[in-house]
């Protein structure tokens, strides 16, 4: 497996063009199954999870063309032959369960392996399955697979989510688009990526109102039309680079991002002492003092995102004072704590919360990544640590950050990939 070597101590300075959002691109790619024809998806990031999704679509029978210059894929799902998403692919990525809704809605059946992905909690698919049952699907679990069927078509209905799950909201939204009649989805997740998915579906002819709010109304249609769409910018990638700049005492501008999509993070950066400049499609961050200890509690959007918890914790490791970081979304998402403490961080985990007492300096160490965002937190810690750190198992990084070494090098980082 590849490793990343980082020599810390250099302030990051400059600008970064933010890539398309992985968490928006994945459901949009699966939603192409709803279209009996061609779709063109632009601004797709070059990431392992994107490639896994494309492989799933290919196995189902989709044909594809790729335009390197615009990061565009032309996907034709008019000749889908298989309705089974196999274990060998689905095990790599939990988002693969998003294939269920589109297959059921258009073809009336699906066989999908239970998903894998990052080891950060159970991430039950129960919310997805109960929502599909409410739309008339019969669901069975057999030898690690979800077997789903409908009599003829899914039937519009009221679906109340027990928890505002992003994935479940996306899956049921896609299923409802081709269901017969009206569906009302309540207690929905409000993340910008859901709005992006809805905008794609609407452009293809879906009738959706309320995406981005607690209640989404969907009036089912018979078919969706061919469409061209550009994926939104990755808000978590943008916030990660801003955090890296602040941790190293630098000044970083991220381009192509809507500041409103990361406002909860920007507010916490400012509370920690950062100077933030917001533009229509950019954010600049700088700091002229030591970071200050700041508490955060992860919440569904528009609250502080769980996907920025680990990176913010890395910042707080060198902040003045004490921070309390509370994780409310996923259990077992403090696995980066052990690696940060090996670098000299003072962190004590108490149930859902981690108490971080800032130190003057982190020290380089050999590190092991455990999941995508934990990997990013270790990169941030290494960038501001004294000495050279080596981060192992960086395939996690490649699942969510496009060309991370290149982008960090352009900001002045001393970072190198060591091929296995």
C-alpha positions as a printed NumPy array, in Angstrom:
array([[  0.   ,   0.   ,   0.   ],
       [  1.152,   3.54 ,  -0.745],
       [  2.315,   5.845,   2.028],
       [  2.478,   9.622,   2.319],
       [  5.5  ,  11.293,   3.851],
       [  5.082,  14.814,   5.25 ],
       [  7.719,  17.134,   6.664],
       [  5.863,  19.561,   8.896],
       [  6.432,  23.132,   9.915],
       [  5.747,  25.026,   6.673],
       [  2.819,  27.496,   6.641],
       [  0.45 ,  26.777,   3.759],
       [ -0.073,  29.788,   1.502],
       [ -1.973,  30.124,  -1.773],
       [ -5.204,  29.052,  -3.438],
       [ -6.861,  25.717,  -4.186],
       [ -9.483,  24.884,  -6.815],
       [-12.039,  22.684,  -5.117],
       [-13.094,  19.506,  -6.921],
       [-16.571,  18.163,  -7.489],
       [-18.193,  16.767,  -4.36 ],
       [-17.855,  13.028,  -3.924],
       [-20.917,  12.925,  -1.68 ],
       [-22.989,  14.645,  -4.376],
       [-21.504,  12.777,  -7.33 ],
       [-22.181,   9.271,  -6.007],
       [-25.989,   9.529,  -5.722],
       [-26.173,  11.462,  -8.995],
       [-24.252,   8.694, -10.757],
       [-26.608,   6.066,  -9.354],
       [-29.56 ,   8.262, -10.354],
       [-28.513,   7.901, -14.002],
       [-30.1  ,   4.431, -13.77 ],
       [-33.471,   6.196, -13.7  ],
       [-32.865,   7.583, -17.204],
       [-33.47 ,   5.329, -20.186],
       [-30.897,   7.098, -22.321],
       [-27.767,   9.221, -22.036],
       [-26.749,  11.521, -19.211],
       [-23.675,  13.709, -19.13 ],
       [-22.23 ,  14.356, -15.678],
       [-19.561,  17.067, -15.432],
       [-17.122,  18.045, -12.673],
       [-16.696,  14.468, -11.462],
       [-13.698,  14.134,  -9.131],
       [-11.108,  11.47 ,  -9.908],
       [-11.515,   9.333,  -6.805],
       [-11.561,   5.646,  -5.979],
       [-15.188,   5.804,  -4.819],
       [-16.213,   7.358,  -8.133],
       [-14.447,   4.563, -10.024],
       [-16.134,   1.952,  -7.841],
       [-19.532,   3.503,  -8.606],
       [-18.795,   3.507, -12.333],
       [-17.771,  -0.15 , -12.116],
       [-21.099,  -0.971, -10.449],
       [-22.944,   0.814, -13.27 ],
       [-20.893,  -1.022, -15.902],
       [-21.667,  -4.396, -14.345],
       [-25.357,  -3.528, -14.501],
       [-24.968,  -2.831, -18.229],
       [-24.366,   0.915, -18.523],
       [-22.182,   2.156, -21.388],
       [-19.789,   5.053, -20.82 ],
       [-17.579,   7.631, -22.471],
       [-15.083,   9.885, -20.698],
       [-14.031,  13.445, -21.508],
       [-10.824,  14.148, -19.553],
       [-10.838,  17.913, -20.183],
       [-14.146,  18.526, -18.4  ],
       [-14.103,  15.578, -15.98 ],
       [-17.283,  14.501, -17.751],
       [-18.783,  11.051, -18.074],
       [-21.457,  10.237, -20.607],
       [-23.49 ,   7.379, -19.151],
       [-26.074,   5.44 , -21.159],
       [-28.367,   3.226, -19.071],
       [-30.73 ,   2.251, -21.885],
       [-29.282,  -1.258, -22.056],
       [-29.154,  -2.261, -18.383],
       [-29.176,  -6.061, -18.288],
       [-28.268,  -7.068, -14.749],
       [-30.117,  -6.015, -11.601],
       [-27.492,  -7.352,  -9.181],
       [-24.805,  -5.238,  -7.489],
       [-22.249,  -7.848,  -6.373],
       [-20.365,  -8.118,  -3.101],
       [-16.889,  -7.687,  -4.628],
       [-17.704,  -4.086,  -5.567],
       [-20.294,  -3.056,  -2.996],
       [-18.075,  -4.125,  -0.082],
       [-15.664,  -1.318,  -0.992],
       [-18.108,   1.524,  -0.439],
       [-21.138,   1.995,   1.792],
       [-22.76 ,   4.406,  -0.72 ],
       [-23.329,   1.452,  -3.067],
       [-26.641,   0.829,  -1.295],
       [-27.895,   3.879,  -3.241],
       [-28.303,   1.608,  -6.259],
       [-31.362,   0.037,  -4.602],
       [-33.835,   2.887,  -5.078],
       [-33.155,   3.529,  -8.773],
       [-33.193,  -0.178,  -9.723],
       [-36.443,  -0.781,  -7.87 ],
       [-38.095,   2.319,  -9.3  ],
       [-37.249,   1.611, -12.925],
       [-37.024,  -2.181, -13.126],
       [-39.113,  -3.402, -10.196],
       [-36.414,  -5.503,  -8.563],
       [-32.847,  -5.427,  -7.292],
       [-30.299,  -7.656,  -5.607],
       [-27.685,  -5.616,  -3.758],
       [-24.961,  -6.796,  -1.409],
       [-24.954,  -5.219,   2.032],
       [-22.422,  -2.387,   1.779],
       [-18.97 ,  -1.833,   3.243],
       [-16.842,   1.313,   3.484],
       [-15.229,   3.107,   6.391],
       [-15.198,   1.371,   9.769],
       [-16.886,   4.179,  11.685],
       [-19.933,   2.526,  13.13 ],
       [-22.791,   0.29 ,  12.128],
       [-24.293,   2.676,   9.534],
       [-27.484,   0.577,   9.344],
       [-29.322,   0.298,   6.051],
       [-32.557,  -0.109,   7.963],
       [-33.652,   3.47 ,   7.225],
       [-33.281,   2.755,   3.502],
       [-35.182,  -0.53 ,   3.635],
       [-38.074,   0.744,   5.748],
       [-38.503,   3.671,   3.347],
       [-38.621,   1.373,   0.33 ],
       [-41.132,  -0.866,   2.11 ],
       [-43.334,   2.181,   2.651],
       [-43.337,   2.66 ,  -1.136],
       [-44.572,  -0.897,  -1.639],
       [-41.359,  -2.904,  -1.995],
       [-40.965,  -6.358,  -0.492],
       [-37.56 ,  -6.79 ,   1.127],
       [-35.687,  -9.937,   2.114],
       [-32.146, -10.383,   3.452],
       [-30.427, -13.494,   2.165],
       [-26.757, -14.488,   2.487],
       [-25.547, -10.907,   2.811],
       [-27.739,  -9.553,   0.018],
       [-30.81 ,  -7.328,  -0.015],
       [-33.458,  -8.827,  -2.304],
       [-36.053,  -6.192,  -3.213],
       [-39.101,  -6.487,  -5.475],
       [-42.287,  -4.646,  -6.393],
       [-45.558,  -5.958,  -7.837],
       [-45.545,  -3.544, -10.774],
       [-44.394,  -0.081,  -9.757],
       [-43.522,   1.535,  -6.493],
       [-46.49 ,   3.402,  -5.023],
       [-46.195,   6.924,  -3.676],
       [-46.682,   7.16 ,   0.078],
       [-45.755,   9.068,   3.202],
       [-42.279,   8.154,   4.485],
       [-41.155,   9.4  ,   7.886],
       [-37.454,   8.87 ,   8.566],
       [-36.586,   7.843,  12.11 ],
       [-33.374,   9.852,  11.736],
       [-32.518,  12.438,   9.028],
       [-30.158,  10.053,   7.242],
       [-28.513,  11.528,   4.157],
       [-28.23 ,   8.217,   2.329],
       [-31.768,   7.107,   3.152],
       [-33.176,  10.469,   2.061],
       [-31.316,  10.166,  -1.257],
       [-32.321,   6.544,  -1.845],
       [-36.02 ,   7.079,  -1.154],
       [-36.042,  10.342,  -3.122],
       [-34.686,   8.514,  -6.184],
       [-37.179,   5.689,  -5.729],
       [-40.124,   8.078,  -5.369],
       [-39.341,   9.913,  -8.605],
       [-40.732,   7.063, -10.739],
       [-43.31 ,   5.819,  -8.22 ],
       [-47.001,   6.059,  -9.033],
       [-48.593,   9.068,  -7.365],
       [-47.308,  11.443,  -4.705],
       [-44.756,  10.734,  -1.992],
       [-44.184,  12.923,   1.047],
       [-40.825,  12.394,   2.755],
       [-40.612,  13.745,   6.299],
       [-37.7  ,  14.303,   8.702],
       [-35.409,  14.424,   5.67 ],
       [-31.731,  15.276,   5.771],
       [-31.085,  18.836,   4.542],
       [-27.524,  18.555,   3.23 ],
       [-26.546,  20.529,   0.093],
       [-25.705,  17.244,  -1.631],
       [-29.382,  16.25 ,  -1.415],
       [-30.324,  19.553,  -3.053],
       [-27.782,  18.818,  -5.791],
       [-29.297,  15.381,  -6.395],
       [-32.787,  16.886,  -6.513],
       [-31.633,  19.556,  -8.976],
       [-30.229,  16.844, -11.241],
       [-33.479,  14.872, -11.081],
       [-35.606,  17.991, -11.689],
       [-33.5  ,  18.893, -14.715],
       [-34.211,  15.381, -16.039],
       [-37.957,  15.902, -15.586],
       [-38.684,  14.853, -11.992],
       [-41.274,  16.768,  -9.976],
       [-39.715,  17.546,  -6.591],
       [-40.391,  20.308,  -4.099],
       [-38.756,  21.032,  -0.761],
       [-35.275,  19.499,  -1.175],
       [-33.041,  21.006,   1.494],
       [-35.92 ,  21.209,   3.97 ],
       [-37.393,  18.748,   6.442],
       [-40.234,  17.76 ,   4.092],
       [-39.847,  16.801,   0.425],
       [-42.836,  16.35 ,  -1.909],
       [-42.393,  14.137,  -4.962],
       [-44.962,  13.676,  -7.698],
       [-44.062,  10.526,  -9.592],
       [-43.453,  10.661, -13.354],
       [-43.324,   7.874, -15.938],
       [-39.836,   8.553, -17.29 ],
       [-36.844,  10.853, -16.963],
       [-35.202,  12.541, -19.957],
       [-31.59 ,  12.754, -21.083],
       [-29.758,  15.53 , -19.281],
       [-26.39 ,  17.24 , -18.794],
       [-25.428,  18.264, -15.26 ],
       [-22.409,  19.602, -13.331],
       [-21.741,  18.322,  -9.807],
       [-21.439,  20.885,  -6.984],
       [-18.088,  21.647,  -5.314],
       [-16.935,  19.549,  -2.361],
       [-17.631,  21.498,   0.827],
       [-15.706,  19.045,   3.023],
       [-12.627,  19.237,   0.813],
       [-12.806,  23.037,   0.969],
       [-13.109,  23.093,   4.761],
       [-10.251,  20.591,   5.076],
       [ -7.82 ,  22.814,   3.15 ],
       [ -8.892,  25.848,   5.167],
       [ -8.253,  23.873,   8.363],
       [ -4.825,  22.826,   7.104],
       [ -3.93 ,  26.43 ,   6.359],
       [ -5.003,  27.632,   9.795],
       [ -3.218,  24.78 ,  11.585],
       [  0.075,  25.712,   9.936],
       [ -0.374,  29.44 ,  10.551],
       [ -0.823,  30.115,   6.838],
       [ -3.331,  31.767,   4.529],
       [ -5.415,  29.673,   2.136],
       [ -8.102,  30.554,  -0.39 ],
       [-10.467,  27.869,  -1.695],
       [-12.106,  28.595,  -5.045],
       [-15.368,  27.345,  -6.507],
       [-17.188,  26.918,  -3.191],
       [-20.42 ,  28.462,  -1.89 ],
       [-19.561,  29.769,   1.616],
       [-23.099,  29.088,   2.827],
       [-22.48 ,  25.361,   2.459],
       [-19.729,  25.477,   5.128],
       [-20.998,  28.338,   7.28 ],
       [-21.152,  26.237,  10.456],
       [-17.466,  25.355,  10.007],
       [-16.44 ,  28.915,   9.144],
       [-18.159,  30.176,  12.299],
       [-16.093,  27.757,  14.395],
       [-12.901,  28.79 ,  12.59 ],
       [-13.673,  32.396,  13.515],
       [-14.389,  31.389,  17.102],
       [-10.949,  29.776,  17.139],
       [ -9.346,  33.08 ,  16.074],
       [ -9.298,  32.827,  12.271],
       [ -9.96 ,  35.695,   9.899],
       [-12.434,  34.588,   7.236],
       [-13.29 ,  36.381,   4.004],
       [-16.358,  35.128,   2.163],
       [-16.977,  35.704,  -1.548],
       [-19.66 ,  34.556,  -3.948],
       [-17.655,  31.47 ,  -4.885],
       [-14.603,  31.485,  -2.628],
       [-13.44 ,  31.594,   0.982],
       [-10.136,  32.912,   2.331],
       [ -8.777,  32.047,   5.762],
       [ -5.791,  33.4  ,   7.682],
       [ -4.658,  33.727,  11.272],
       [ -2.259,  36.079,  13.052],
       [ -2.473,  34.537,  16.515],
       [ -2.43 ,  31.137,  18.154],
       [ -5.564,  29.109,  17.631],
       [ -7.974,  29.179,  20.574],
       [ -9.652,  26.108,  22.031],
       [-13.188,  25.837,  20.651],
       [-15.958,  23.358,  21.374],
       [-17.883,  21.681,  18.571],
       [-20.89 ,  19.36 ,  18.463],
       [-21.558,  17.478,  15.241],
       [-25.116,  17.756,  13.937],
       [-26.995,  17.149,  10.697],
       [-26.821,  20.075,   8.244],
       [-26.865,  23.029,   8.817],
       [-24.998,  22.056,  11.981],
       [-21.286,  21.259,  12.219],
       [-20.631,  18.292,   9.887],
       [-19.412,  14.987,  11.24 ],
       [-17.121,  14.811,   8.193],
       [-15.116,  17.77 ,   9.61 ],
       [-14.889,  16.53 ,  13.186],
       [-11.529,  14.765,  12.834],
       [ -9.901,  17.659,  10.945],
       [-11.114,  20.184,  13.518],
       [ -9.775,  18.001,  16.306],
       [ -6.341,  18.045,  14.673],
       [ -6.506,  21.858,  14.722],
       [ -7.457,  21.9  ,  18.388],
       [ -4.494,  19.697,  19.307],
       [ -2.228,  22.769,  18.996],
       [ -4.755,  25.392,  20.13 ],
       [ -4.445,  27.368,  23.374],
       [ -6.722,  25.976,  26.066],
       [ -9.17 ,  23.087,  26.151],
       [-11.729,  21.999,  23.554],
       [-14.593,  19.558,  23.88 ],
       [-15.56 ,  17.801,  20.65 ],
       [-18.834,  15.879,  20.75 ],
       [-19.758,  13.377,  18.044],
       [-23.528,  12.915,  17.696],
       [-23.796,  11.33 ,  14.243],
       [-21.657,   8.187,  14.21 ],
       [-20.407,   5.961,  16.992],
       [-16.794,   4.826,  16.928],
       [-15.631,   7.929,  15.048],
       [-12.736,   8.808,  17.34 ],
       [-10.307,   6.237,  15.947],
       [ -7.922,   9.022,  14.913],
       [ -7.436,   9.923,  18.59 ],
       [ -4.932,   7.122,  19.177],
       [ -2.777,   8.279,  16.262],
       [ -2.919,  11.949,  17.278],
       [ -1.834,  11.084,  20.824],
       [  1.204,   9.308,  19.369],
       [  2.207,  12.715,  18.032],
       [  1.987,  14.261,  21.496],
       [ -1.627,  15.398,  21.476],
       [ -3.442,  15.356,  24.804],
       [ -6.899,  13.894,  24.196],
       [ -9.214,  12.063,  26.557],
       [-12.303,  10.344,  25.189],
       [-15.368,  10.293,  27.423],
       [-18.246,   8.535,  25.693],
       [-19.422,  10.705,  22.8  ],
       [-16.995,  13.502,  23.641],
       [-13.263,  14.036,  23.324],
       [-11.547,  16.545,  25.622],
       [ -8.586,  18.085,  23.801],
       [ -5.978,  20.035,  25.756],
       [ -3.838,  21.968,  23.335],
       [ -0.049,  21.528,  23.285],
       [  2.611,  23.852,  21.918],
       [  3.971,  21.425,  19.34 ],
       [  3.102,  18.069,  17.823],
       [  5.946,  15.685,  16.985],
       [  6.235,  13.584,  13.839],
       [  5.427,   9.877,  14.055],
       [  4.577,   6.894,  11.858],
       [  0.793,   6.941,  11.501],
       [ -1.995,   4.605,  10.417],
       [ -5.169,   5.893,   8.749],
       [ -8.438,   4.205,   9.726],
       [-11.044,   6.012,   7.61 ],
       [-11.366,   8.841,   5.111],
       [-11.712,  11.851,   7.414],
       [ -9.339,  10.402,  10.013],
       [ -6.759,  10.283,   7.214],
       [ -7.299,  13.987,   6.547],
       [ -6.859,  14.781,  10.24 ],
       [ -3.513,  12.976,  10.278],
       [ -2.376,  14.949,   7.221],
       [ -3.249,  18.205,   9.008],
       [ -1.458,  17.102,  12.172],
       [  1.629,  16.066,  10.189],
       [  1.69 ,  19.392,   8.324],
       [  2.064,  21.319,  11.583],
       [  4.213,  18.761,  13.444],
       [  7.961,  18.921,  13.991],
       [  9.798,  16.406,  11.818],
       [  8.766,  13.892,   9.175],
       [  5.631,  11.777,   9.512],
       [  4.703,   8.779,   7.396],
       [  1.015,   7.995,   6.978],
       [  0.099,   4.417,   6.072],
       [ -3.099,   3.049,   4.472],
       [ -3.692,   6.23 ,   2.506],
       [ -6.079,   4.48 ,   0.132],
       [ -8.682,   6.021,   2.433],
       [ -7.506,   9.486,   1.329],
       [ -7.792,   8.492,  -2.306],
       [-11.471,   7.716,  -1.716],
       [-12.299,  11.356,  -0.971],
       [ -9.541,  13.84 ,  -1.872],
       [ -8.59 ,  14.39 ,  -5.502],
       [ -4.872,  15.006,  -6.111],
       [ -4.267,  15.889,  -2.465],
       [ -0.462,  15.824,  -2.692],
       [ -0.466,  18.067,  -5.763],
       [ -2.825,  20.574,  -4.165],
       [ -0.886,  20.674,  -0.899],
       [  2.441,  21.019,  -2.74 ],
       [  1.034,  24.027,  -4.567],
       [  0.37 ,  25.553,  -1.151],
       [  3.976,  24.943,  -0.103],
       [  3.647,  21.655,   1.768],
       [  6.538,  19.209,   1.835],
       [  4.579,  16.082,   0.996],
       [  5.56 ,  12.981,  -0.967],
       [  3.832,   9.759,  -1.951],
       [  5.817,   6.575,  -1.537],
       [  4.62 ,   3.874,  -3.913],
       [  4.331,   0.377,  -2.492]])
